[in-house]
C-alpha cells in the first residue's frame, strides 16, 4: 500500500512540474498524461482561473508531501 501511495505522490509531483513548465513554455514529453490537471481540473474550478502556475506548483508540493508521508509512516 505504501508503494501505491508513493507512486501517486510521484505522479502528482510530475503533473505539477509538468503543468508549470507547460504554463511557462511548451511541454513536449508526455503532455497528454502529465497535463491532465491543466486540462481537466483548472478550467472547471473558477477560483483557479488566473492562478494556473500557483495551482501547478501547489500540486507538486502536495505530491511531495504525499511521498514524504508514505516514507515516514510505518505500517502497523
N, C-alpha and C positions, 0 to 999 in steps of 0.2 A: 504494500500500500504506500509505503514511503517513496518508493521509486516512481510510482504513478503521480504522486503529488509533486515530487521533484521535477518530473517531466513536464507537468502542467506549468510549474513555475518557470522553467526554462523556456517553454513556448510563449508564455506571457512576456518574458523579457525580450525574446526575439521579436514578437509582434510590436512591442512598444518602441524598440530601437529602429525596427524597420519602418514603422509609421512615421517616426520623427525624421528619418532620412528621406522618406518619400515626401514628407511635407516640405522639407528644405530643398530637395533636389529630385532626382528620379531614382526609384528603386528597381534595379534590373534583375535581381535574384529573388525567385520565389515570391514575387509580388502578389500572385493570385491567392496564396495561402497566408502569407505574413501580413497582408494589408486588409484582412477581414474586419478588424476592428475599425479601420478607417472607412471602409465601405458599408458596413452594416450597423455599427453602433453610433458613431459620431453623427451621421445625418439624421438619425431618429431621436436623438436626445438634444432638446433645444438649448439647454444651458451650456452645452459643449461647443456650440457654434461660435467660431472665432477663437477658440482655445484648443485647437487641434494639437498643436505641438505640446502644450501643457498636459493634455489628456494622454498623449502617447508616452511622454516621459513618466507620468504618474503610473501608467500601466506597466512600464518597465520596472519601476521601483517596487510596485506591488508584486510583480513576478519575482523580484529578488528577495522580497520578504517571505514569499511562499517557499522559495528554495531554501532560504536560511532556516525557516521554521521546520521544514521537513528534515533538515540535517540536525537540528538542535533537539527536537522532541524524540525521546527514546520510546520504542514500543514497550507496552506493558506486558 
